[in-house]
Amino acid sequence: MNSCPPWGPAPPPNRRILVIDDNPSIHVDFRKILCPDRSGEGAVQELESILFNTAPRPDAGPVFELQSAYQGQEALEMVRRSLAQDQPYALAFVDVRMPPGWDGIETTARLWEVDPALQIVICTAYSDYSWDEMRARLGQPENLVVLKKPFDNVEVQQLAHAMGRKRDLNLQAATATDRLHGVVRDMQEMLVRSAGARGLTRAQAAGVSNLKPPNPGADGIDVRSLPDVLHRLRHTLESTFNQLRDTEVQLVHSEKMASLGRMSAGIMHEINNPLNYALTAINLCRRHATDISESSREEFLETLTDIREGLSHIASVVRDLREFNHPSYGAMATVEVKRVADVAVRLLAGELKGQVEVENLIPEEFTVDAVGPRLTQVFINLLHNAADALRSKTFPPGERPRIRLSADGNGECRMVRVRDNGPGMSAVSLGRIFEPFFTTKETGRGMGLGLSICYRLLRDVGATIEARSEEGQYCEFVIAFPVPPGIPEGSHLAGEMAAST
């Protein structure tokens, strides 16, 4: 009997990536992004640790093994060779236009004929194929992502990590499935053998479970227990699949956050020192203002005040990024929701300013029990989604794109609302909005993970989120936080905000 369990040590991660593009400079760019020279990072990390009083970053991330192909036919031969050598590629970045040979779609179809598990990222700056045309050529491509050129370094890093890990998880799931199927087959054969030992045919074996409990026979097996064993095995298989699916979503999310962390750390390092020098210089200028003629002094001091306010705003953004980059992710605490929402709005200021009006009507004293940085991330995702939706709607004269944040509560829960006056969504979309990888955006505008991440982050602290919408009118997300037991109904934490709405 096969005794292998459906789980076991995971194989080492596959970091082999194939870049397929007819332009040699593109291969150089990918190598700079995914195989950077990190020889001088030690000193920079040590300086950053001193400046910000933080622990050094443990590891800059895995090193990928990149190989290059300049035409689809060459790539196909390389994939065949890699399979023959038992060293398959995890992922291929494929350009769409590669004259004079196959284009990217034809290349992808040929690669999947020999390696259906290969993850593909189609890179294109053109609209040669719509998503429907790609599906018609390639089937239902669950292993395909489209990356629009010009792409950001962070996008390439994120896709390399997430898609490579996805192939690893798919392989683990397939291995677990094969082993469980083997266990089930062995149990079925044992059932038939045991039934035969008792004089039953295969047709009669189906009724074995109705026998009265016998004493174990010569083979030591109580056949009546086998249906329960098979049921438990099926439950184990379903549980394994669910865990793998959740893990995949969390990995994509963690890679996104890691990329943001590396990016924000660089921003802080580049900005913080010049910012401190500038603020110090302004203070010196104010002290020497007496040396300026009285007629010019007032205008000079006003200008210095304006400059100082601008620099102070930059300093607050740097502080927000530092807090977001080095959070205490496991610490539940009483969180001032308005302050957390303000941080999210400031981090998205470049995306929202001048385009979307944001009203933060959450009272200063409104608090919930949550993890502050994770709640910041929830607000960032909701505000980003709302801004995207508002850009797709044409507003009549006199009406502006608007996002309103508000809060209320009662003795059982405290609710935070994020509402926009955008195009809303259909009932079908509303029912699937929190599913991982579900999106209503155009291809290349998002992976459909933002709202599923919000759902999981809130679920982890005992909160819930639901969406409400009317097509053409609005979309509203309502977050409900439970009130801790033992808090009096009329207290600050329980429900005084109910009267404010």
N, C-alpha and C positions, 0 to 999 in steps of 0.2 A: 504494500500500500504506500502511496506517495505521502510522506510525512512533512513535506515542506510547508511552512506557514505562508499565508498570503502577504506577509510583511517581512522585513529584514533590512539589513543595512543598505542605504541608498547608494547607487553607483556614483563615482565622482562626476561633478558637473561637466557638461560638454561645452567648451568655450571655443569651438572651431567655427569660424565664420568665413563665408565665401562672398567676395565683392565682385559683382558682374557688371562691368561698365566699359564702354569703348574709349572713355576719356582717361588717360593716365593720371591727370591731376586729381581726379575724384578718388582714385585709390590712395594717393598721398594724403588727401583730406581725411579719409576714413582711418588711416593708420595713425594720424595725429590725434584723432578723437578717441579711438579705442585702444591704442597702444602708445600712450604719451610717455615722454621721457620724464620720469619722476625723480631723477637723481638729485635735484636741488630742493625737493620739497621738505626735507627734514628741518632745515634751518628756518624756513618760512613757518612751518607748523609750530616750532618752538617759540618763535617771536609772537605768533598769534596767541599761543597759550599764555604768554606773559602779559600781553596787552589786555586780553579779555578775561583773564583768570579762569580759563577753562582747561579741562583735560585735553591732551593732544588727541587728534582723531586717530583711531586705532589702525585703520588701513584704508588706503585710497581706493580699494576695490580690486576685483579680479583682473588678471591680464588675459586678454583674448588672443587667440591664434588666428591671424588673418591670412587668407590666400586670395590671389587675384586671378580673374578670368576676364578677357576683353571681348569675347563673343559668346553667344549662347551655346554654340556647338562645343567650344572649348570647355565651358562650364559643365556640360552634360558628361563629357569624358572624365572630368575631375571628380564629379559626384559618383560616377560608376567606380572609379578607382578607390575612392574613400570607402565605399561600401565593401568592396572586395578585400580591403585591408582592415576591415572592422574598425574604421575610424571615421564615422559619418560626420557630416557637417550638421551643426545645430540650426544654423540660420544662414540665409543668403539675402544680401541686399542687391536688388536687380533693377537696373535702369530700363526704362521703357524703350527709348530710341537708341538702337545700336546698329546702324548701317555698317556693312551691307548685309549682315546676316539676320537671324531671327530677332524679332522685337522681344521686349520683356515678357509680354503675355504668352507668346509662343514658347519662349524659354522656360517659363514657369510650368506650363503644361507638360513639357518634355521632362523637366526635372522631377515632377510629381509622379510621372509614369515609373521612374526607377526608385524614387524615395518619397512615398506619400507623406511621411512624417516630417519632412523638411519644412521649417518655418520660413516664410517668404515676406520680405518687405519690398514692395514696389516703390521705386523712387522716380518721381516725374515732376516736371515743371509745366506740363501741357495737359490738355484735356483730350488726348487721343482716344481714350476709352472711358465711358461712363461706368458707374458701379454695376448697373444692370448688364452692360456688355461684358464686363469682366466675369460676372456670375454665369452668363450664358457660355462663355468660353471655358471657364474653369470649374463650373459646378458651384456647390455651396462652400466657399473657401474659408473654412474656420481657421486655417493656418496662414491666412493672408492679411497683411496690413498695408495701407497705402500711406506713403510719406511724401508730402508736397515739398518740392524745391522752391526757394532755398530753405534748407532745414537748419534747425538749431542744433548745436552740439549736444545739448541736454536730451533732445528728442532721440538722437541716434544712440546715446548711452542707455537711455531708458529702454528703448526697444531691444537693444542687444541683450540687456540683462533679462528683461521680462519674457521675450520670445524664446530665448535660449532656455530659461527656466521652465517655460511652458512645455518645451519638447521633453525635458527631463521628467516633468510630472506626468506627461502622457505615457512615457515609457514605463514609469513606475506603476501607473494605473493598469496598463496592459499586462505587465508582469504579474501584478496582484490578481487580475482577472483570470489569467491562464492558470495560476496556481489554485485559485478557488474552484475553477472548473474541474481541475484535476482531482481535487479533494471530493467534489460532488460526484464525479464519475466513479471514484473508488468506493464511495459510500453506497452508491447505487449497485455496483457490482457485489459488494459485500451483502447487501440486502437480498439480491437474487441468490447468491450462494447459500446464504443462511436459510432462505425460504426453500431452496432445493433440498437442503439437508433435512428438512422437515417434511419432504414429500410433496412440495407444492411446485406447480409449473410457474413460468414467468407471468402468465396471465393471472394466476391466483396470487402472485406476490403482492399485487396492489392491495389485497385485503389483509395482509399480514398484520398491519397496525391494529386490526380489530380483535386480534387474538388476546386471550387472557394472559396476564403476565406469566411467562414461563420461567423456569430456572434456566440459567445460561447453559447452552449445550456444550459440545466438545470444543467448539471454537470460542467459547467464552463471550458471546455477543447476545445482548438482549435486543432482538430486532424491533421490539416495540418502541425503543427509544430513538430509532433512526430518523423518523419524521421530524422529531424535535431538533435533532442535530442538523438536519438539512435546513430547517427553518432558521436556526441560529446562523448557519453559514451564509444564507441569503441576506440576513440582516447585517452581518459583518461586511459583506460585499457592498451593500448600499451605503453603509456608514463610511467605508473607505472612500468611495466615490465622492460623497458629500465633503469629507475632510479635504480631499485633494482639490475640489473645486474652490472651497473657501481659501485654501492655501494659495492657490494661483492668484486670486483677487488680492490677497494681502501682500503677495510678493510684488505685483505690479505697483501697488500703493507704496510699499516700502522703497522701491527703486525711485519712484517719483519724489518721495520725500528726501531720499539720499541725494538725488540730483539737485533739488532745491537747496539742501544744506550746503553742498559744495559750492553752489553758485552764490548763496548769500554770504558764506564765509569769505569768499573772494571779494565781494562787494564791501563788506565791513572792513576788511584789511586795507583796501585801496582808499576808502573814504575817511576812516576814523582819524588817522593821524593828520592829514591836511585840514580836516574839519576842526580839530582841537587847536591847531596853529592859527587858523583864521579867527576863531572865537577869541583867542588870547590877543591877537593883533587888534581886533576891534576894541577891546577894553583899553589897550594902550592908546589907541587913537582918541578915545573919549577923554582920557586923562590929559592929552595934549591939545584938546579943543580950545583951551584958553589962549593958545598961541595964534589962533585964527581971528581975523577981524570980526567984530561983533555983528556986522551986517551979513556975514556969510556963515556965522557959527550956527544959527538955528537950522538953516537948510542942511548944513553938514551933519548936525546931530540927528536930524530926521532921517537922513540917508543911512547913517550908521545903524539907527534903530531898525529900519527896513531890512538891512543886510543881516543884522543879528537875528531877526525873526525868521528870515529864510533859512539861515544856518541852523537855528534851533529846530526848525521843521525837519531838516535833513537828519539832525541828531536823533530826533524821535523815531524816524524811519529806521535808522541803524539799530537803535535799541529794540525796536519791534522785531527786526530780522534776527538779532542776536537771541531774543527770547524765543522766537519760533524755531531757530536752528538748534538751540541747546535746551530743550524743554525737559521738565520732570514728568515723563509721559505716564507714570504709574500713580501719580499723587492726586487723589481725590481731595477737593477742597471746596469751600464756599466761594463761588466765583461771581464777581460783579459783571452781569451780562452786558450792560451798556459799554463798559470799558473794553471787554473782549471784542464786541462788535465794532467799536471804533478802531481797534487795531487792524481788523480785517479790512475795513474801508480804507485805511491809510495804505495798507499793503497793495490794494487794488486801485490806488488813486490814479495811476497812469491810464488804466483801462476805463475808469468811470468818469474822470474829470471832463467837464465840458460836453459829455454825451448823455449821462444819466444823472438824474437828481436823486440823491439818497437821503431819506428822512429817518433819522434814528429817534424814535419816540419812546424807547425803552427807558423807564425811570432810573435815575441814578442808584436808588436803593434796592433795585430788583436783583435778587441773587438766586442761584441754584447750586446744587451740589454736582460738580462735574470736574473734568480735567481741563484746566484752562487752555493749554495749547491745542488740544484736540477740538475743543469748542471753537477756537479761532479757525481751525481748518474747516469745520462744518460751515461757518459763516462765509469763508472764502469760496468754498465750492458753490454754495447757494447763490451768493452775489455774482459770481462769475457766470453761472448758468442763466440767471435772470438778465444780466447784461447782454449775453449772447442772444437771448430770446427777444429782447427789446430792439436790438439792431435789425431784426427781421420784420419789424412792423412799421407800416407807414402811419404816422399820426396826423390827425386833422389839425388845422391851424388853432393855436392857443393851447394845445395839449402837448405835454412833454413826457418823454420816457421817465418813469419814476419807480423807485423801489422804496417801500416803507417797512421799517422794522418796528415792531410793537410787542408788548408783553401784557399778560393778565394772568389770573390764577384763582384758585378756590382752595378749599380745605384738602383736596385730594391730589391736585397736581398744579404745576406752574407752567404756563404756556408761553412760548416765544413764536412770533409770526414773522415770516418774510414774504411780502406780497409785492408783485409787480403788475403794471397795467399793460403787459405785453399781449401777444397773440393767444396765450393759453395753449391748451392741448386737447386732443381728442380723448374720448372715453377709453379707447383701446390703449393709447399711449399712457394714460393715467394709471391703468391697471398694471403696466409693466415698468413704470418709471424707475423703480428701485432694483431692477434686475441688473446684475453685472453685464457689462458690454452692450446694454440696450441704449441706443441713442437716436434722437430725431434730427441730429445735426447732419450737415453734408459730410461726405467722405473726406477724411483728413482733418476735420475740425475737432475731433475728440474721440476717445476710446470707449465712452459710455461707462466710466467708472466712478465719476464724481459723486453721484447720488447714492450709489451702492456703498461707497466708502462712508458717506454721512450716516447711512442706516446702521452700519456696523459700529462706527464710533459711538453713536448714541446708544445703541443696544448694549454696549459694554458697560455703560454707566446706569443702565436701567431706564433710559429714556426711550421715547418712541417718536417717529416722524411720519406724517401723512401729507399727501398732496391733494389740493382742491383746485378746480379750474373750471372756467367757462370759456369755450372757444371764442376768440376775438375780443375778450374782455379782460381777463386776469388769470394769474396763477398764484397760488398761496401755499406755502409750506408751513405746517404747524408742528412745532416740537413740544412735546409734553414731558416735563420732568416730574418724577414722583416727589411728594413732600415727605421728608424723613418722618418715621413714626415718632410720636411723642411731642410733635410740634403743635401747640395750640392753634385752633382754627383761625383765631383772630390775630395771630402774631405776625411779625414782619415777614417770617419765612413762609407763612401758610397762605395768606390770601388778601392782604390789604390792597393789593393791586387790582382786585376784581372791581372795586368801586371806581378806579381811575379810567375804566373803559366804558 
